[in-house]
Amino acid sequence: MIRTHDSLIVQIIGRVLIPLIQLFGIYVLCFGQFGPGGGFVGGVIVGTSLVFSMLVFGLDSAWQRIIFRVIQGDGVGLLVFAGVGGLCLLAGGEFLNYTELPIPGLDAASRRFVGIFMAQLGVAIDVAVTALSIVLHLADSSRGYGASS
Amino acid sequence: MRHHLPVFVFLLPFGMAICMPLISLVRPKWCRGLTMLALAAMTGLSVMLYSHVIAQGPIRYALSGWMPPLGIEWIVDGLSGLLLPLLGSLALMGVWYAGPLVTEGKGSIHFHLLTLLLVSGLSGMVMAGDLFNIFVFLEVSALSSYALVGSAGGRALVSAFRYLILGTLGASLYLLGVGYFYAVTGTLNMTDLADRLPDLLASKAVMAGFIFMLIGLGIKMALVPLHGWLPDAYVDAPDSVSPLLAPLVTKVALYAVVRVMYWVVGGEEVGETLPILTLSSWLGAVAALVGAFLALSQQELKRMFAYAGISHVGIIVMGVCLGNPTGFAGGIFYLLTDAVMQAALFYIAGTAFYSLGIRTLADLGRLRGQMPWVIGVLIVIAISMIGIPPSGGFFGKWYIILGALEAGNYIVVGGVVGATLLTLGYFVTIFERIFVDSVSSGPAVLAESPLSMRATMGMLAAASLVLGLMSDPMIRLILDHAFPG
C-alpha cells in the first residue's frame, strides 16, 4: 500500500501535470513514424505518468489487489505485437511484413502504416505495464521474487 | 509454407511464454502441459526444418520482408539446423523431468515461463544471421537463466548475482567486438561481413574486435580461465533448473564462436596474421585438463559434474579449432553428445537428492541396492563420458584425435588423452564410493524415483549409445552439410 503524498502543492501540480504527461506520451507514440519517438519511449512516458499518479494520490490495498491482477496480463502488449506479425504470416508474407496485412481496401503504404502502428502500440502497452509492475513489486516486499518459490 | 519454418520454431516457445501469465490466471494447472506441448511442437518442426535443409539447402529468412544486408536475416543451414532439434528435445525432457521437483503455484509458472524464454532466446541465437542479433538473443537467454538460477532464493541469489555480473561483462565485451567490426566494415550481416573482412584482416581494429568477441563468448561458455561463475551457479540452482542450463547455455555460446570464427572471419585467413585457431585449441587443451583436474578433487556431486562440463567444453573447443574437416566434425559431434551427457549427469544428481537426499560423494554408498535405475544410467553415461567404444563420447574423441594428428597438433592429442584419463579418474572415485564403501544404513529398501525421472534418464542414456552407433552417418551429415565451404 502506498500512502497519499501529504503536500498540497505536489497534489495540485500532479493533477495538472499527469494528463499532460499522458498526452505527450501518446503524441510520442503516434509521432514515432515520422520522427524520433515510438512505442518504447511512448510507453515509458505513459508508464511514468501512472507511477507518478500512484505516488501522489496513493494506492489503497483494494486497488492494489486489482492492479496486481491486471499486470498479470503484461504479456498482452507482446501478444498484440506477435499477433500483428502472425497476421502477416497467415496472409503469406514474412513475419512482420506489413505489406501483407490482410486488411481489405488499403494500399501497401497504408497497410505498412497500420501494421507498424499496431506493433508500436503493443510495445507501448508492454513497456508501460512493465514500468508499473516494477514499481509495485518494489513497493510491496511481501510479493517479492525469490521468496515466492 | 516450409519457407516460414524458422520463424515458427522461434515463435512457438516465445508465444507460449508470453501467454503464460494469462494462462496462469485462468488455468494454473495447464502451464506444465502447455509448455511441454509447445516444446514438443518446436522439436517436431525443427526436425522437419532440418530435413528440409538437408534436402534443399540452407534457408535464409528475411524478417518483415526487408532484404539483407539491410534487413534482419535468419539463416538455417546444416549446422544451425542440427542444433535446433537438440535444443527442443533437451528442453522438453528437462521440463518433463522437473515435474516432481517444481512446486505448484507461482514457482511453477515462473519456471515454465523462464524455460520457454530461455529456449526461444537460444534458438534465436542459433538462427541469427547477423552479429547484433546474436547479442540480442544472448541477452534474452542469459536474463532468463539468471532468473532461473536465482529462483531457489538463499545462496542461489548470490550465485545468480555473480553469474549476472560476469555474464553481463561477457555480453558487453562481445558487443564491443561487434562495434569494432561495424566501425571497420559498416555492416552487421554475417554474409556481408564475410565478403568484406578478408581484405581488412591486417587492420588492428578487426583483430581487437575479434579478440573481444572471443573473450566475451569465452565467459559465456566458461572456457577455463573465465569459468568462475559456472560451478556456483549450477550447484546452487534448483535441481529442476541445472539440467536445463548445463547442456544448452554453454554449448550455444560455443556455437556462436564457431559461427563467428568460420563463417564471418574465416579461420584459415585469420591464421596468417594471428594463429587464432591454434591458440584457441591450446586454450581448449588447458580447459579440458584443468576442468577435469578440478572435478577430480570435488566432494559434492553436482559440483563435480559442473567441472566435468567445463572440461568437456575444452574438448569441443579443441575439436572445432583444429581447422580441418575431421576435427570440426568430431567437435560438433562431441557437442551433441556432451549436451546429452551433461543433461543426464544433472538428472542423476537431482534424482539422487530427490529420493535419498544425497548431495556429496561420501553419501553415494546409499545408492547401492536402493536405486538400481540411477546406477545403471550412471554406468552408461560414465562409459560415454570416459569414451569407451560403443558410446557417442568415444567417437567424438576419436575424430578429434584423428583431426589433431592430421593437423600435426600434438598438444590437442595430449589434451584429449589427458582429459580422458582424468575423467576415468573421477568416475572411478564415484563408482568406488557406490560399490566399495561400507554404509552403516539399515537394510537396503528399493527407493526408486518417480516415473518421469526414470524415463528421461533412461532415454538420455539410450541416446548417448544411439549417438555412438549412429556416429558414422552423423559425421558424414556434419561433413557434408555443416562444414563451411
Chai-1 contact restraints between the chains, C-beta under 6 A:
chainA,res_idxA,chainB,res_idxB,connection_type,confidence,min_distance_angstrom,max_distance_angstrom,comment,restraint_id
A,Q72,B,P21,contact,1.0,0.0,6.0,A-B,restraint_1
A,Q72,B,L25,contact,1.0,0.0,6.0,A-B,restraint_2
A,G73,B,L22,contact,1.0,0.0,6.0,A-B,restraint_3
A,G75,B,I18,contact,1.0,0.0,6.0,A-B,restraint_4
A,G75,B,P21,contact,1.0,0.0,6.0,A-B,restraint_5
A,L78,B,I18,contact,1.0,0.0,6.0,A-B,restraint_6
A,L79,B,I18,contact,1.0,0.0,6.0,A-B,restraint_7
A,A82,B,G15,contact,1.0,0.0,6.0,A-B,restraint_8
A,E94,B,S64,contact,1.0,0.0,6.0,A-B,restraint_9
A,E94,B,G65,contact,1.0,0.0,6.0,A-B,restraint_10
A,F95,B,V7,contact,1.0,0.0,6.0,A-B,restraint_11
A,F95,B,L63,contact,1.0,0.0,6.0,A-B,restraint_12
A,L96,B,S64,contact,1.0,0.0,6.0,A-B,restraint_13
A,N97,B,S64,contact,1.0,0.0,6.0,A-B,restraint_14
A,N97,B,G65,contact,1.0,0.0,6.0,A-B,restraint_15
A,G146,B,G153,contact,1.0,0.0,6.0,A-B,restraint_16
A,S148,B,K106,contact,1.0,0.0,6.0,A-B,restraint_17
A,S149,B,G107,contact,1.0,0.0,6.0,A-B,restraint_18
A,S149,B,S151,contact,1.0,0.0,6.0,A-B,restraint_19
